[in-house]
Amino acid sequence: MIIYKFLLLVTLVRLLIVTDKPFLCSVLYAGATFLGLIFGLPFLAVLISASIRFLLASIYFWLLDRLDGSEVLWWLVAIIGIGIVWV
């Protein structure tokens, strides 16, 4: 499951680079959480998890978008932000 989240995050970072829309990437990342409903997870648990992921992903993608001109800081945020997949 961690590999799936990591690949999704990398794909969304590429989408961010192309579109410059950080909140679109956040919505897609949090929206992937709702796949848990298929596996029978409680709706409230999925909703809380998606909300937390949306908040963290919004901060992450917004920072990446704002630091687009600074290569060193962009890579620093990109690497440190990979920890978001464990949430």
Backbone atoms as SQL, in Angstrom:
CREATE TABLE atoms (id INTEGER PRIMARY KEY, chain TEXT, resi INTEGER, resn TEXT, atom TEXT, x REAL, y REAL, z REAL);
INSERT INTO atoms VALUES
  (1, 'A', 1, 'MET', 'N', 0.811, -1.190, 0.000),
  (2, 'A', 1, 'MET', 'CA', 0.000, 0.000, 0.000),
  (3, 'A', 1, 'MET', 'C', 0.861, 1.264, 0.000),
  (4, 'A', 2, 'ILE', 'N', 2.001, 1.214, 0.668),
  (5, 'A', 2, 'ILE', 'CA', 2.902, 2.368, 0.706),
  (6, 'A', 2, 'ILE', 'C', 3.449, 2.643, -0.696),
  (7, 'A', 3, 'ILE', 'N', 3.736, 1.607, -1.443),
  (8, 'A', 3, 'ILE', 'CA', 4.266, 1.789, -2.801),
  (9, 'A', 3, 'ILE', 'C', 3.224, 2.474, -3.677),
  (10, 'A', 4, 'TYR', 'N', 1.958, 2.084, -3.513),
  (11, 'A', 4, 'TYR', 'CA', 0.871, 2.710, -4.261),
  (12, 'A', 4, 'TYR', 'C', 0.797, 4.208, -3.945),
  (13, 'A', 5, 'LYS', 'N', 0.877, 4.560, -2.670),
  (14, 'A', 5, 'LYS', 'CA', 0.814, 5.964, -2.277),
  (15, 'A', 5, 'LYS', 'C', 2.021, 6.741, -2.793),
  (16, 'A', 6, 'PHE', 'N', 3.188, 6.108, -2.747),
  (17, 'A', 6, 'PHE', 'CA', 4.402, 6.753, -3.236),
  (18, 'A', 6, 'PHE', 'C', 4.292, 7.026, -4.738),
  (19, 'A', 7, 'LEU', 'N', 3.849, 6.045, -5.505),
  (20, 'A', 7, 'LEU', 'CA', 3.696, 6.234, -6.945),
  (21, 'A', 7, 'LEU', 'C', 2.647, 7.302, -7.259),
  (22, 'A', 8, 'LEU', 'N', 1.576, 7.321, -6.492),
  (23, 'A', 8, 'LEU', 'CA', 0.552, 8.342, -6.667),
  (24, 'A', 8, 'LEU', 'C', 1.129, 9.722, -6.381),
  (25, 'A', 9, 'LEU', 'N', 1.927, 9.846, -5.328),
  (26, 'A', 9, 'LEU', 'CA', 2.526, 11.125, -4.970),
  (27, 'A', 9, 'LEU', 'C', 3.484, 11.610, -6.056),
  (28, 'A', 10, 'VAL', 'N', 4.301, 10.715, -6.568),
  (29, 'A', 10, 'VAL', 'CA', 5.239, 11.080, -7.634),
  (30, 'A', 10, 'VAL', 'C', 4.478, 11.528, -8.885),
  (31, 'A', 11, 'THR', 'N', 3.421, 10.811, -9.213),
  (32, 'A', 11, 'THR', 'CA', 2.609, 11.169, -10.370),
  (33, 'A', 11, 'THR', 'C', 1.969, 12.546, -10.192),
  (34, 'A', 12, 'LEU', 'N', 1.493, 12.810, -8.993),
  (35, 'A', 12, 'LEU', 'CA', 0.862, 14.103, -8.732),
  (36, 'A', 12, 'LEU', 'C', 1.875, 15.251, -8.713),
  (37, 'A', 13, 'VAL', 'N', 3.101, 14.977, -8.314),
  (38, 'A', 13, 'VAL', 'CA', 4.144, 16.012, -8.388),
  (39, 'A', 13, 'VAL', 'C', 4.415, 16.347, -9.853),
  (40, 'A', 14, 'ARG', 'N', 4.451, 15.333, -10.700),
  (41, 'A', 14, 'ARG', 'CA', 4.617, 15.577, -12.142),
  (42, 'A', 14, 'ARG', 'C', 3.433, 16.380, -12.686),
  (43, 'A', 15, 'LEU', 'N', 2.223, 16.058, -12.248),
  (44, 'A', 15, 'LEU', 'CA', 1.039, 16.806, -12.669),
  (45, 'A', 15, 'LEU', 'C', 1.125, 18.255, -12.204),
  (46, 'A', 16, 'LEU', 'N', 1.626, 18.474, -11.002),
  (47, 'A', 16, 'LEU', 'CA', 1.798, 19.825, -10.476),
  (48, 'A', 16, 'LEU', 'C', 2.771, 20.618, -11.334),
  (49, 'A', 17, 'ILE', 'N', 3.847, 19.995, -11.751),
  (50, 'A', 17, 'ILE', 'CA', 4.836, 20.673, -12.584),
  (51, 'A', 17, 'ILE', 'C', 4.210, 21.108, -13.908),
  (52, 'A', 18, 'VAL', 'N', 3.350, 20.272, -14.450),
  (53, 'A', 18, 'VAL', 'CA', 2.733, 20.573, -15.741),
  (54, 'A', 18, 'VAL', 'C', 1.612, 21.603, -15.615),
  (55, 'A', 19, 'THR', 'N', 0.762, 21.473, -14.581),
  (56, 'A', 19, 'THR', 'CA', -0.431, 22.313, -14.497),
  (57, 'A', 19, 'THR', 'C', -0.295, 23.517, -13.573),
  (58, 'A', 20, 'ASP', 'N', 0.594, 23.486, -12.611),
  (59, 'A', 20, 'ASP', 'CA', 0.727, 24.549, -11.593),
  (60, 'A', 20, 'ASP', 'C', -0.563, 24.749, -10.808),
  (61, 'A', 21, 'LYS', 'N', -1.263, 23.659, -10.512),
  (62, 'A', 21, 'LYS', 'CA', -2.495, 23.711, -9.720),
  (63, 'A', 21, 'LYS', 'C', -2.343, 22.804, -8.496),
  (64, 'A', 22, 'PRO', 'N', -1.849, 23.361, -7.377),
  (65, 'A', 22, 'PRO', 'CA', -1.579, 22.526, -6.210),
  (66, 'A', 22, 'PRO', 'C', -2.832, 21.918, -5.580),
  (67, 'A', 23, 'PHE', 'N', -3.957, 22.633, -5.624),
  (68, 'A', 23, 'PHE', 'CA', -5.144, 22.102, -4.963),
  (69, 'A', 23, 'PHE', 'C', -5.817, 21.001, -5.777),
  (70, 'A', 24, 'LEU', 'N', -5.611, 21.001, -7.078),
  (71, 'A', 24, 'LEU', 'CA', -6.080, 19.883, -7.896),
  (72, 'A', 24, 'LEU', 'C', -5.350, 18.612, -7.480),
  (73, 'A', 25, 'CYS', 'N', -4.053, 18.719, -7.293),
  (74, 'A', 25, 'CYS', 'CA', -3.252, 17.563, -6.860),
  (75, 'A', 25, 'CYS', 'C', -3.676, 17.109, -5.463),
  (76, 'A', 26, 'SER', 'N', -3.983, 18.057, -4.582),
  (77, 'A', 26, 'SER', 'CA', -4.426, 17.713, -3.220),
  (78, 'A', 26, 'SER', 'C', -5.749, 16.966, -3.235),
  (79, 'A', 27, 'VAL', 'N', -6.660, 17.422, -4.060),
  (80, 'A', 27, 'VAL', 'CA', -7.969, 16.768, -4.157),
  (81, 'A', 27, 'VAL', 'C', -7.818, 15.350, -4.699),
  (82, 'A', 28, 'LEU', 'N', -6.973, 15.178, -5.696),
  (83, 'A', 28, 'LEU', 'CA', -6.767, 13.840, -6.255),
  (84, 'A', 28, 'LEU', 'C', -6.106, 12.909, -5.238),
  (85, 'A', 29, 'TYR', 'N', -5.144, 13.445, -4.473),
  (86, 'A', 29, 'TYR', 'CA', -4.468, 12.620, -3.472),
  (87, 'A', 29, 'TYR', 'C', -5.435, 12.208, -2.358),
  (88, 'A', 30, 'ALA', 'N', -6.233, 13.147, -1.885),
  (89, 'A', 30, 'ALA', 'CA', -7.201, 12.830, -0.825),
  (90, 'A', 30, 'ALA', 'C', -8.338, 11.979, -1.372),
  (91, 'A', 31, 'GLY', 'N', -8.706, 12.199, -2.606),
  (92, 'A', 31, 'GLY', 'CA', -9.780, 11.425, -3.225),
  (93, 'A', 31, 'GLY', 'C', -9.449, 9.951, -3.356),
  (94, 'A', 32, 'ALA', 'N', -8.182, 9.649, -3.478),
  (95, 'A', 32, 'ALA', 'CA', -7.768, 8.250, -3.561),
  (96, 'A', 32, 'ALA', 'C', -8.077, 7.505, -2.260),
  (97, 'A', 33, 'THR', 'N', -8.224, 8.230, -1.174),
  (98, 'A', 33, 'THR', 'CA', -8.556, 7.631, 0.119),
  (99, 'A', 33, 'THR', 'C', -9.940, 6.992, 0.086),
  (100, 'A', 34, 'PHE', 'N', -10.819, 7.553, -0.705),
  (101, 'A', 34, 'PHE', 'CA', -12.186, 7.034, -0.760),
  (102, 'A', 34, 'PHE', 'C', -12.277, 5.654, -1.403),
  (103, 'A', 35, 'LEU', 'N', -11.183, 5.179, -1.968),
  (104, 'A', 35, 'LEU', 'CA', -11.167, 3.805, -2.458),
  (105, 'A', 35, 'LEU', 'C', -11.303, 2.814, -1.306),
  (106, 'A', 36, 'GLY', 'N', -11.012, 3.267, -0.088),
  (107, 'A', 36, 'GLY', 'CA', -11.173, 2.425, 1.091),
  (108, 'A', 36, 'GLY', 'C', -12.615, 2.027, 1.334),
  (109, 'A', 37, 'LEU', 'N', -13.541, 2.817, 0.821),
  (110, 'A', 37, 'LEU', 'CA', -14.957, 2.470, 0.972),
  (111, 'A', 37, 'LEU', 'C', -15.288, 1.170, 0.235),
  (112, 'A', 38, 'ILE', 'N', -14.569, 0.916, -0.835),
  (113, 'A', 38, 'ILE', 'CA', -14.785, -0.319, -1.588),
  (114, 'A', 38, 'ILE', 'C', -14.450, -1.538, -0.728),
  (115, 'A', 39, 'PHE', 'N', -13.460, -1.380, 0.120),
  (116, 'A', 39, 'PHE', 'CA', -13.012, -2.491, 0.962),
  (117, 'A', 39, 'PHE', 'C', -13.791, -2.580, 2.273),
  (118, 'A', 40, 'GLY', 'N', -14.831, -1.802, 2.418),
  (119, 'A', 40, 'GLY', 'CA', -15.710, -1.912, 3.571),
  (120, 'A', 40, 'GLY', 'C', -15.278, -1.143, 4.801),
  (121, 'A', 41, 'LEU', 'N', -14.404, -0.160, 4.641),
  (122, 'A', 41, 'LEU', 'CA', -14.015, 0.667, 5.778),
  (123, 'A', 41, 'LEU', 'C', -15.170, 1.603, 6.137),
  (124, 'A', 42, 'PRO', 'N', -15.304, 1.960, 7.409),
  (125, 'A', 42, 'PRO', 'CA', -16.386, 2.863, 7.814),
  (126, 'A', 42, 'PRO', 'C', -16.251, 4.239, 7.152),
  (127, 'A', 43, 'PHE', 'N', -17.382, 4.816, 6.786),
  (128, 'A', 43, 'PHE', 'CA', -17.381, 6.090, 6.076),
  (129, 'A', 43, 'PHE', 'C', -16.737, 7.200, 6.894),
  (130, 'A', 44, 'LEU', 'N', -17.024, 7.263, 8.194),
  (131, 'A', 44, 'LEU', 'CA', -16.469, 8.325, 9.036),
  (132, 'A', 44, 'LEU', 'C', -14.944, 8.228, 9.117),
  (133, 'A', 45, 'ALA', 'N', -14.413, 7.028, 9.214),
  (134, 'A', 45, 'ALA', 'CA', -12.967, 6.840, 9.258),
  (135, 'A', 45, 'ALA', 'C', -12.324, 7.284, 7.949),
  (136, 'A', 46, 'VAL', 'N', -12.960, 6.955, 6.844),
  (137, 'A', 46, 'VAL', 'CA', -12.442, 7.356, 5.535),
  (138, 'A', 46, 'VAL', 'C', -12.511, 8.871, 5.384),
  (139, 'A', 47, 'LEU', 'N', -13.587, 9.475, 5.847),
  (140, 'A', 47, 'LEU', 'CA', -13.757, 10.923, 5.755),
  (141, 'A', 47, 'LEU', 'C', -12.703, 11.663, 6.577),
  (142, 'A', 48, 'ILE', 'N', -12.449, 11.207, 7.779),
  (143, 'A', 48, 'ILE', 'CA', -11.428, 11.836, 8.628),
  (144, 'A', 48, 'ILE', 'C', -10.043, 11.673, 8.013),
  (145, 'A', 49, 'SER', 'N', -9.748, 10.478, 7.529),
  (146, 'A', 49, 'SER', 'CA', -8.462, 10.222, 6.898),
  (147, 'A', 49, 'SER', 'C', -8.278, 11.076, 5.647),
  (148, 'A', 50, 'ALA', 'N', -9.310, 11.184, 4.838),
  (149, 'A', 50, 'ALA', 'CA', -9.230, 11.998, 3.625),
  (150, 'A', 50, 'ALA', 'C', -9.036, 13.468, 3.962),
  (151, 'A', 51, 'SER', 'N', -9.667, 13.939, 5.018),
  (152, 'A', 51, 'SER', 'CA', -9.520, 15.341, 5.422),
  (153, 'A', 51, 'SER', 'C', -8.101, 15.647, 5.862),
  (154, 'A', 52, 'ILE', 'N', -7.528, 14.767, 6.645),
  (155, 'A', 52, 'ILE', 'CA', -6.150, 14.956, 7.106),
  (156, 'A', 52, 'ILE', 'C', -5.188, 14.893, 5.926),
  (157, 'A', 53, 'ARG', 'N', -5.401, 13.946, 5.029),
  (158, 'A', 53, 'ARG', 'CA', -4.536, 13.839, 3.848),
  (159, 'A', 53, 'ARG', 'C', -4.670, 15.060, 2.949),
  (160, 'A', 54, 'PHE', 'N', -5.886, 15.584, 2.815),
  (161, 'A', 54, 'PHE', 'CA', -6.077, 16.775, 2.000),
  (162, 'A', 54, 'PHE', 'C', -5.322, 17.963, 2.583),
  (163, 'A', 55, 'LEU', 'N', -5.395, 18.146, 3.891),
  (164, 'A', 55, 'LEU', 'CA', -4.701, 19.249, 4.538),
  (165, 'A', 55, 'LEU', 'C', -3.193, 19.144, 4.343),
  (166, 'A', 56, 'LEU', 'N', -2.636, 17.984, 4.627),
  (167, 'A', 56, 'LEU', 'CA', -1.193, 17.802, 4.480),
  (168, 'A', 56, 'LEU', 'C', -0.746, 17.896, 3.026),
  (169, 'A', 57, 'ALA', 'N', -1.518, 17.307, 2.124),
  (170, 'A', 57, 'ALA', 'CA', -1.162, 17.357, 0.703),
  (171, 'A', 57, 'ALA', 'C', -1.272, 18.782, 0.170),
  (172, 'A', 58, 'SER', 'N', -2.249, 19.542, 0.654),
  (173, 'A', 58, 'SER', 'CA', -2.386, 20.933, 0.211),
  (174, 'A', 58, 'SER', 'C', -1.158, 21.745, 0.594),
  (175, 'A', 59, 'ILE', 'N', -0.699, 21.572, 1.805),
  (176, 'A', 59, 'ILE', 'CA', 0.513, 22.271, 2.254),
  (177, 'A', 59, 'ILE', 'C', 1.714, 21.842, 1.422),
  (178, 'A', 60, 'TYR', 'N', 1.857, 20.547, 1.203),
  (179, 'A', 60, 'TYR', 'CA', 2.982, 19.999, 0.448),
  (180, 'A', 60, 'TYR', 'C', 3.000, 20.516, -0.990),
  (181, 'A', 61, 'PHE', 'N', 1.886, 20.390, -1.691),
  (182, 'A', 61, 'PHE', 'CA', 1.851, 20.809, -3.089),
  (183, 'A', 61, 'PHE', 'C', 1.917, 22.328, -3.229),
  (184, 'A', 62, 'TRP', 'N', 1.351, 23.071, -2.279),
  (185, 'A', 62, 'TRP', 'CA', 1.438, 24.516, -2.316),
  (186, 'A', 62, 'TRP', 'C', 2.886, 24.967, -2.151),
  (187, 'A', 63, 'LEU', 'N', 3.599, 24.338, -1.206),
  (188, 'A', 63, 'LEU', 'CA', 5.016, 24.672, -1.020),
  (189, 'A', 63, 'LEU', 'C', 5.828, 24.360, -2.270),
  (190, 'A', 64, 'LEU', 'N', 5.578, 23.212, -2.869),
  (191, 'A', 64, 'LEU', 'CA', 6.294, 22.866, -4.090),
  (192, 'A', 64, 'LEU', 'C', 6.000, 23.871, -5.200),
  (193, 'A', 65, 'ASP', 'N', 4.765, 24.320, -5.294),
  (194, 'A', 65, 'ASP', 'CA', 4.400, 25.288, -6.319),
  (195, 'A', 65, 'ASP', 'C', 5.057, 26.642, -6.055),
  (196, 'A', 66, 'ARG', 'N', 5.102, 27.056, -4.798),
  (197, 'A', 66, 'ARG', 'CA', 5.698, 28.348, -4.453),
  (198, 'A', 66, 'ARG', 'C', 7.215, 28.351, -4.599),
  (199, 'A', 67, 'LEU', 'N', 7.850, 27.216, -4.400),
  (200, 'A', 67, 'LEU', 'CA', 9.309, 27.129, -4.463),
  (201, 'A', 67, 'LEU', 'C', 9.802, 26.708, -5.842),
  (202, 'A', 68, 'ASP', 'N', 9.007, 26.923, -6.850),
  (203, 'A', 68, 'ASP', 'CA', 9.341, 26.468, -8.195),
  (204, 'A', 68, 'ASP', 'C', 10.634, 27.078, -8.718),
  (205, 'A', 69, 'GLY', 'N', 10.960, 28.296, -8.334),
  (206, 'A', 69, 'GLY', 'CA', 12.165, 28.949, -8.824),
  (207, 'A', 69, 'GLY', 'C', 13.429, 28.550, -8.085),
  (208, 'A', 70, 'SER', 'N', 13.300, 28.061, -6.876),
  (209, 'A', 70, 'SER', 'CA', 14.460, 27.697, -6.056),
  (210, 'A', 70, 'SER', 'C', 14.668, 26.191, -6.099),
  (211, 'A', 71, 'GLU', 'N', 15.638, 25.769, -6.868),
  (212, 'A', 71, 'GLU', 'CA', 15.834, 24.336, -7.096),
  (213, 'A', 71, 'GLU', 'C', 16.215, 23.569, -5.828),
  (214, 'A', 72, 'VAL', 'N', 17.127, 24.116, -5.029),
  (215, 'A', 72, 'VAL', 'CA', 17.590, 23.414, -3.829),
  (216, 'A', 72, 'VAL', 'C', 16.456, 23.264, -2.811),
  (217, 'A', 73, 'LEU', 'N', 15.726, 24.341, -2.559),
  (218, 'A', 73, 'LEU', 'CA', 14.620, 24.268, -1.604),
  (219, 'A', 73, 'LEU', 'C', 13.499, 23.377, -2.128),
  (220, 'A', 74, 'TRP', 'N', 13.243, 23.398, -3.436),
  (221, 'A', 74, 'TRP', 'CA', 12.199, 22.565, -4.023),
  (222, 'A', 74, 'TRP', 'C', 12.510, 21.090, -3.773),
  (223, 'A', 75, 'TRP', 'N', 13.758, 20.694, -4.038),
  (224, 'A', 75, 'TRP', 'CA', 14.135, 19.291, -3.820),
  (225, 'A', 75, 'TRP', 'C', 14.107, 18.932, -2.338),
  (226, 'A', 76, 'LEU', 'N', 14.472, 19.858, -1.479),
  (227, 'A', 76, 'LEU', 'CA', 14.425, 19.609, -0.044),
  (228, 'A', 76, 'LEU', 'C', 12.990, 19.342, 0.408),
  (229, 'A', 77, 'VAL', 'N', 12.057, 20.178, -0.016),
  (230, 'A', 77, 'VAL', 'CA', 10.649, 19.976, 0.332),
  (231, 'A', 77, 'VAL', 'C', 10.121, 18.693, -0.302),
  (232, 'A', 78, 'ALA', 'N', 10.504, 18.432, -1.543),
  (233, 'A', 78, 'ALA', 'CA', 10.028, 17.226, -2.238),
  (234, 'A', 78, 'ALA', 'C', 10.482, 15.957, -1.521),
  (235, 'A', 79, 'ILE', 'N', 11.709, 15.924, -1.068),
  (236, 'A', 79, 'ILE', 'CA', 12.239, 14.724, -0.403),
  (237, 'A', 79, 'ILE', 'C', 11.669, 14.577, 1.006),
  (238, 'A', 80, 'ILE', 'N', 11.644, 15.656, 1.761),
  (239, 'A', 80, 'ILE', 'CA', 11.095, 15.593, 3.122),
  (240, 'A', 80, 'ILE', 'C', 9.600, 15.295, 3.078),
  (241, 'A', 81, 'GLY', 'N', 8.913, 15.836, 2.093),
  (242, 'A', 81, 'GLY', 'CA', 7.474, 15.648, 1.976),
  (243, 'A', 81, 'GLY', 'C', 7.045, 14.254, 1.609),
  (244, 'A', 82, 'ILE', 'N', 7.982, 13.421, 1.209),
  (245, 'A', 82, 'ILE', 'CA', 7.636, 12.037, 0.878),
  (246, 'A', 82, 'ILE', 'C', 7.057, 11.330, 2.103),
  (247, 'A', 83, 'GLY', 'N', 7.374, 11.826, 3.277),
  (248, 'A', 83, 'GLY', 'CA', 6.819, 11.258, 4.511),
  (249, 'A', 83, 'GLY', 'C', 5.308, 11.334, 4.590),
  (250, 'A', 84, 'ILE', 'N', 4.698, 12.104, 3.700),
  (251, 'A', 84, 'ILE', 'CA', 3.238, 12.220, 3.695),
  (252, 'A', 84, 'ILE', 'C', 2.564, 10.891, 3.366),
  (253, 'A', 85, 'VAL', 'N', 3.285, 9.982, 2.713),
  (254, 'A', 85, 'VAL', 'CA', 2.675, 8.709, 2.344),
  (255, 'A', 85, 'VAL', 'C', 2.399, 7.812, 3.550),
  (256, 'A', 86, 'TRP', 'N', 3.022, 8.115, 4.686),
  (257, 'A', 86, 'TRP', 'CA', 2.764, 7.286, 5.876),
  (258, 'A', 86, 'TRP', 'C', 1.570, 7.774, 6.677),
  (259, 'A', 87, 'VAL', 'N', 0.952, 8.861, 6.240),
  (260, 'A', 87, 'VAL', 'CA', -0.230, 9.378, 6.946),
  (261, 'A', 87, 'VAL', 'C', -1.468, 8.740, 6.389);
